[in-house]
């Protein structure tokens, strides 16, 4: 009787899990259809991800898993496992992407480029300039003029009559699918997913909270959107300044280094209209 009850509980849990997976996949599928990425293309990506995760996270001691073990864990055919293990398909940040991220973090959170939380207009050349900011992180591997031209084209910065460059924070969240946007799309959602799935498995829970209401008028929704954006930006800017200062000190010390990411998102029904 106990065994039968356990089977029923497991079947119910599997049904709920499949329903949850389907629900969380729907926004991604909507995006993929919009970008004309079909099911066969997605299956190739999923198959590759299964193999990579099994190879990295399901080792036996210090030994990497065999093709047969990966086949057993994932259901991916052994021939495909061998082929995929020979490929390096992990998405890595390019040098330019890393420089962009570091420059933006500094401009939005570190003196003299940012004063009291406000990114300052920068001269193109000279001391405390865009060139100085770029050279601080690129080590001149990529010319500051090349970075500036790219940022101007993407609308990240504007140049005025006095030849001062202004950071356009709002434009950084536009709809262009740049390399940076796709990279952080993957990184931010992956870390959020890692937090959520870990909370389903582990007894010690990571911080994950959300505010949810569904009986709001449109006017109230607009008030909340404005307030949420303002308060979230304040928190993220403050943490950016703190993390940037701590990392500069920590990089001087030897030993393991760890990753920190705090995200904020806002969704309303108005986004579907």
Secondary structure as GFF3:
##gff-version 3
##sequence-region A 1 273
A	DSSP	alpha_helix	2	34	.	.	.	ID=ss1
A	DSSP	alpha_helix	39	57	.	.	.	ID=ss2
A	DSSP	alpha_helix	67	74	.	.	.	ID=ss3
A	DSSP	alpha_helix	78	85	.	.	.	ID=ss4
A	DSSP	alpha_helix	95	107	.	.	.	ID=ss5
A	DSSP	beta_strand	114	115	.	.	.	ID=ss6
A	DSSP	beta_strand	118	119	.	.	.	ID=ss7
A	DSSP	beta_strand	122	123	.	.	.	ID=ss8
A	DSSP	alpha_helix	130	138	.	.	.	ID=ss9
A	DSSP	alpha_helix	144	154	.	.	.	ID=ss10
A	DSSP	beta_strand	157	159	.	.	.	ID=ss11
A	DSSP	beta_strand	164	167	.	.	.	ID=ss12
A	DSSP	three_ten_helix	170	173	.	.	.	ID=ss13
A	DSSP	alpha_helix	179	201	.	.	.	ID=ss14
A	DSSP	alpha_helix	218	250	.	.	.	ID=ss15
A	DSSP	three_ten_helix	269	272	.	.	.	ID=ss16
###
